[in-house]
């Protein structure tokens, strides 16, 4: 039986103290538990905190794009050294893996990335992943590390994804953690648009990517790191908010297609086209209301309905200019299983 993959994402706020510095006690606690979990899972640790670790070395830091890039470049080695220090007593070596969107959008590069991670696991190495902020263009950046962790979970066929947050889970209107959620849409009313103030993401981001992961058969838990063995407790449904996954029969290539789901390109469709797609029919230009972004023929785009819900992702037969000008083939996206993935 193949060893299951587990992706754990640590937000900046959950690993930082009140002064905004990395809390080494949290890093030590995470290292201890991941050392235990690595006996049952192939682990990927996605960790924020590089910008927070490096910004204090920049004079008059204001958070501009260039300053964030510089802070990340300074902070990444600080962060990886901390992880190396606290994993070492458990006999575990860590590897720094700085990813860019092209690693997911280009299938050849994705397969190379997957092969490298397999080599890590075969040698008992835990990859610590972050975005390569220094070289990532603002137009092709991941929206945040919730997205990066989700795409890794999807592309590597993970069984579970744990998103660690300072809130401890999704809170209801009485500020109590909701322990189990069957449908993400049913809890959106409880979501605050605020972020932690330390990181880029917020609960809306987490729920957006939770819905994506759930639709592809991955169980997701949003939890905190308080208490004994919080990650194991989360997997057992005793810590945080557990989101029930849907059944999925997608193959490896389709999951790769879905792992590029949050792309530069978006095709908006009307109700008729949305219904046709869900019935596994092709997308015709007559059902398209607008195409946005920068994408060419053969690239992966999001398909969004009139309410702004992401229906799925697909490989388009035409570029954005041709679609908007209607100067394209009648069939923009084929219903072929290898070229379209719908999220239900």
N, C-alpha and C positions, 0 to 999 in steps of 0.2 A: 504494500500500500504506500502511495506517495505521501511524503511528509507535507502537512498543511503549511500554508504561508500565512503569517500574521503581520499586519502593518500597524505600527503604533506611531501616532503623531502627537508631538508635544508642542503646545502653543507657547509663545513667549511669556505670557502672563503666568502660566502654570509652573514654569521653571525659574521664575524671577522672584526676588524678594521685594519688600516695599520700596527699596531704594532703586529698583530697576536693574540690579545686578543679578547674575546667575546664582541661584541658590544651590550650593554644592551638596547640601543635605538631600535635596530632591534628586539631583543627578546620581548620588550614591544609592538612593532608594530604588530608582529606576534601573540602575545597573544590576542591583541584587536580584530584582524580580525578572528582568529580561534574561539573566543568566539561568534562572530556573525554567522559564518558558522556552528557552532555546533548546531544551532537551526534548520538547514535544513539537516545536514549530520551527520553520525557517523564518527568521525575524528580519524585518526592515524597520528601522527607526528613523522617522522623519522628524527632524528637530528644527524649530525656529530658535531665535535668540542670537543669531550672528550680528545683526544690526545693533541690537541692544548691547552686545558685548563690545562692539567696536566704536560706537558713536562717542564715547567719552574721550577718545583719543583725538577727536577732531575739534578744532577751535570754533567756538560759536556755532555749534551744530544746529541747523534749522530744519533738517529733514528733506532737503531737496533731493532730486533723483541722483545727482552725482554724489552727494554726500551719503545717501543710503548705500550706493554702490561701494564707495570707499569704506564706509563703516562695516559693511558685510565682508569685504576683503580682509579687513583687520580682524574682525570678530570670528570668522570661520575657523582659523587655526587655534584661537583661544578656546572656542567651544569644543573642537575635536580633541584638543589636549585634555580637557576636563573629562570627556567621555573615556578617553584612553586611560586616564589615571584611575577612574573608578571601576572600569571593566577589568583592568589588569589583575586585581586580586582574585578574580573568578576564572582566570586562565583564558580570557576572551580578548582577542584582538579586534579593534574596530577599524573600519575603512571609511574614509571620507568620500562621498559620492555626490558631486555637484551636477545637477541635471538641468537641462534646458528643454523647451517644448519640442524641439526637433527630435529629441530622443524618443518621443511618442508619436509624432506625426509622420515620421519617416520609418517605414516598416523595417528596412535593413538596419538602421541605427537602433531601433527598438530591440530587434533580435540580438544584436551585439550587446546591448545593455543587459538584456535578460541572461545571456550567456555569462557575462561578467559576474552578475549577482549569483548565479548558480555556482560559479567557482568560489565566491566568498563562502557560501553555505557549505560546500563540500569540504572546506578547510576550517570550519568553525569560526568564521569571521562574521561580525555583525556590521552591515553597512549603515552608516549614519548619513542620511540624505538631506540635502538642502538645495535650493535653487542656486544656479551659478549667476548671482546677481551682477557680478562685475561685467559680464559680457552679454547678458540678456537684454535684448532691445525692449523698450517699454511697450511696444505694440505686440510682442510675442511672449511677454512674461506670464507666468502662472498668476492667477488672481491672488492667491495666497497658498500657504502650505496645506490647507485643507484640500485644495484641488490637486496639488502634487501627490499627496498621500492617497487620494482616491484613485487617481490615474495609475499609480503603482499597484494598488490593490486590484484594480480591474485587469490591467495588463498582465500581472503576474499570477492571476487566478487565485487570489487570496480567499481564504474562508472567512476571515474576519478583519475588520478595521476598527481600531480604537482611536477616537479623537479626544485627547485630554484637554480639559478646559478649566479655568479658574472657577466657573459657576457650578461645577460638579455634575452637570447634566442639563437637560431642558427643564426649565421651571414653569409651573402653571401660574395662574393668576394669584395664588396664595404663596408664591415663592417656594413651592415644594417641588422636588425633583419628580418628574413623571417617569415611573420605572419601566413602562413598556408602551411602545407605540406601534400599532399595526400599519397605519398609513400616515406618511409625512404630512399630507394635505390637511389632516384632521387637527394638527397641532400648530399650524402656522399662525393662528390668532394669538399665540402666547409669545411670539418672537419679538425681541427688541432689535432695533436697527443699530444699536450702539455696539462699538467694538470695545475691547478691554482698555484701550488707550496705549497699550504697549505693542500690540501686533496689528496686522492688517485685517485679519478676519473677524467675523462676528458669528452669532448664531444663525443668521440667515444663510451665510456661506456654508456653515456646517450642514444645515438641513438640505440645501441645494445639492450638495455632493453626497449626502446620505441617501437621498432619493435616487440618485444615479446608481450608487453602489447597491442599494436594496433591489433595484429593478433588475440587476444582473446577478442576483443570488448571493450577495455578500452581506453577512450580518454586520451591523454597525452599532457601536456603543459610544455614546458621548458621556464622559465621566471625568471626575477629578482624581487627584492622587493622594487623598487623605485616607487614613486607616491602614491596616495591615494588608499587604498584597492587593493593592487596588486594581491592578491589571487583571489578575486572575479572578478577582471578585466580579469585575466587569464582564468577563467572558462567561461567568456563571450566572449573570443576571442579578447580582447582589450589589452592584455599584453603578450609579449613573442611570442613563436612559438607554434601554435596549430597543433597537429598531428591527422589526421582523423582516427578514429577506423574502423576496418572492422566488419562486422556482425559476431556474434558468437552464436552458439547454444549448446555449450559444457555444460555438466552437472557438478555438484559439484565435483565428483570424478575425472573427466577429468581435471578440473581446478586445483585440488590438484596435479595431475600428472604433469601438466605444471609448477606449482609453484616450482617444484624441477628441473627445466629445465637446470640450469647451474650446472652440476654435476661433479663428479670426473671422470666419464667415458664418452668416446666419441667413436662412431663407424663411420668410414669413409666409404662411399659407392661410387660406380662408377655411371656413368650416367644411365645405365640400371636399377640399383637397385633404384636410386632416382625416376626415372619415374614410376617404379612399385609401390613404396610406395605411390606416389601421386595419383596413380590409386587405392589405398586402397588394394594392394596385400601384402602378407607377405614378410619379408626380409629373403633371403636365404644366406648361407655362400658364395656362388659363387659371390655374388655382393658386398662383403665386401673387401675393400682394406687394412684396418688396424683397430685395436681396441687399444685404449690408455686409460691409467688411471688404477684405482684400483676399480674394481666392481665385484660383484658376481652374480650368477644366481638370477633372481627375482628383481634386482635393476634397478633403472631408469638411462638411459643414453641419451646423446645427439646423434642425427643422423646428420652427416655433409656431404655435397656433395663435389665434386672435387674442387669447387671454394672456399671452406671454409665456405659456408653459412649453418647455422643451419636450417635443414629441419623440425625438430621437436624433440620430446622426446618419449621414449618408455620403456616399461619394458622388459628386455632381458631374454631369457630362458637359457642362458649360461654365464659363467664367462669370463673375458678377456683372460685368459690363454687358455681356450678351444677354443675360437673363433680364436685366432691368430695361434693356432696349427691345426685348422680345425678338431679337435677331438670333435665334438659336433653334436647335432642333426641338420638336414638339415635346419629346420625352426628356425632361431634365434629370430625373433620377429614376433608375429602373428598380423594380420591386425585387430584383434578384437578392437572395439571402446573403450573399457575400458582400453586397454593396450598401446594405441598409440595416440599421439596428434601431428598433423602436423601444421606447421605455414606456411601460404600461403602469 
